[in-house]
Amino acid sequence: YVNYGGAICAHNRNGITGCTICVDLCPIGAVTSADEQVAYDPYICAGCGSCAGSCPTGAAEYAMPNGIDSLARVRTLLGTYLKAGGKTPIILIHDREFGDEMIGLMARSGKGLPANVLPFLVNEVTQTGLDMLLATVAYGAAQVQILAPPHKRDEREGLNRQAVLSNAILRSLGYGEDCIAIIEDSEPDVVENLLYSLSPLPSIGTATFMALGQKRQRLNQILESLHQQSTQSVDVIELEKGAPFGTVLVDSKGCTLCLSCVNACPAKALRDNPDAPELKFQESNCIQCGLCKTTCPEKVISLSPRIDFKAINARAIILKQEEPFHCIRCDKPFGVASTIEKMIEKVSGHAMFQDPKPLDRLRMCDDCRVIDMVEDEKHPWALKPRSTKTTDDYLRERDELRKQADEAMENDGPEEG
């Protein structure tokens, strides 16, 4: 049911736990922690798709169908309806087991679906994620109604979260209140009356773009489209804690550019510069997993959940930069001054660093540090002066060994019989 790509999974880095959404949401324990990744047990997984729908990076992707195909279907459905002159379309997301039967009962014993309610079949409604909900509105839906099976209420926590977050984003952009709703009733006449009583505002979305790439890339395309079509001039939306969008705040005075956060970031939101001591940040990639904050040895990183629409296509910004530290022996740049001095400060009280020479070695590059240790006469690795050994030297040593052996035999004398 689910394709998993561990390379972009934010579950764990270097023994530090980050995102646990899929593990927490799985109602039957099919998803478990497996070191820096998660493991799926195919013999237990029932295919509810809560993990895929809520995964912030797209490491978990539903396979029946995948995200790109689902978005292409809803794009075609809404585009065809609107091109034919339809107004205020409402997408009704439903599954086959419960939803098909419910729609069939309404058709046989009632009035059926309203003309502007377009059924959209998925394998499980809980596989629906933020990208599908937001894209449906961007493509022209006035509302999205999700027909959820009442007997699977324990599987809907992830879907509920996605609906709440989607409504918060759409509300801030002026698309109306409660564009996304979940229908929980099991009586066909109740569901039918509810659908006929809906009076959504005229749809704003008119987008026709093809959402491609991984889930995060698709979300950025969808958010940009929603912002462009919005009737309100909003550039930043503040979100609740736990939202998969936001920025990273770094106290530059306390940062030593150790770049531990860069190594921990699974989404490549934090980056370094191979040519200079710099810490860069790409906000459009940040999923607020908190691995950078937990990993930072100086504790100077904090998170701020939000959506900054200006940052979606912006280049990475520089959070901290310094001049490189130069080796005191060869003058080669090899590190950052604040990092070197911080390290010296921490070890200066240790017994092994009371002599100034070991401290000076910390200010040397890796090559000069080894050379200095070898040249130190007091160091156990120190070497005696060496010269080239020739063939004559080997022959001379052989003659001396033979002479010593002959002298030893003469001193011992003949053995007595």
Phi, psi and omega in degrees: 000329188232132171266135185238130177242102185293341184297330182249014179284136182258023185292317187202145174217126175054039178080005180252127184280135178244262182275132177232024186300311184295320179295318182289326186277333185300118186284346184237010176073026179282341180251122182228159178288137179221078182062242184272000179231187173241156181243137178254129176264105184293342180276349178252322184304129179257000174081027180293332176079010179300323180295315182290320181294329185258351182298122184285337183260339187091012176299323173259118183234127180294142188256353186228080351270179179280173187298318182295316180295321179296317179294324178294322179295312182291329176296315179294317181300309182290321180298319179293317181297313182291324179295330179278001177099011180291152181237150177038061180292142176241122178273128178251102180277128182213163176261179183277319186294305183269315186293314179300318180295318179298314180296321178296319179295320178296325180287324183279322186247002182219210182270353184078192181283146172300157185297331183266005177263115185255114180290140181228109186276132172229167180293312176220134181294336181286353175281349183292127182246184182299322182296319179293315183296314182288322180294324180300320177289321179296327180279355173126001179287137176280329178210160172234118176252132182248115181274098188262133178296124181298329182285356178244035182297329182287353180260002191262005183300314179297317178296320178300317179297318181295323179293318180296315180295319179299316180296323179296319180292313183294323179296318181293333181267001176088020179273001178107172180272138172051054175294333180251128180219152180245126178265124185247355183288149180251358179266124182302320182292327178293315179296319180297313179298322179296316182294323180285340180273353181291137177224073184290156174291155177305140182291148179260323187295136176223020186290149178228009184292155174267118179279116185233171177091190177287171188304318182295321178294320178296318180299319179296320177296318182293316180297320178297320179294317178299321180292320180294326182272353185296146177272354181245143180273088181234123180256335181226131176244121176279134184241166178285158177301137181102349177292144184276026177226147176161185181241165177247128179255128183238127174284100187297332180292325181270345182287132179255007181057040176287341176066022174298325180295325180294318180292333183274336186290119181277343186259004182058034174283324175260132185222161174247177176241115183296345183256353182201154177289096182218147172242118182248158182221128176251100188296328183294344179264344189289131179249006176059037180287338177085003180296324179294318180296317181288327183283328187304118181289337181267352179056049181246011182250136174225161184248148178222100182291128180188172170237116176256105185293335177289339183270354185298316180251010181281158176285164178296137179264156180269120178271328181203137175213149179216167172282145180292150176277139182254138179301133182286353181255312183247355178070018178280134176290130184216357182194198181243135185303316183294325179292316181296314182292325177295320179294318178296321179298322184286329185259353186298335180274356181282148184298329182286349184241028177283330175283138181295337182297313177301324178292322178296327180296331177292342178265010180251156175290173185297323180290312183293330179297317179292317180299317180296323179292322180290323182284344181288119183296330182276352182278140181297342177270000183298145183246149174282159177302137182240149177230165181288132181262123184257177178296323178299324178295318179295319179294321179296317179296321179296317179296322179294322177295320178295318180297318178296323179292319179295318180295325179293322179291322179293321179292329180285330181073174181290145178283143177282136180279000000 
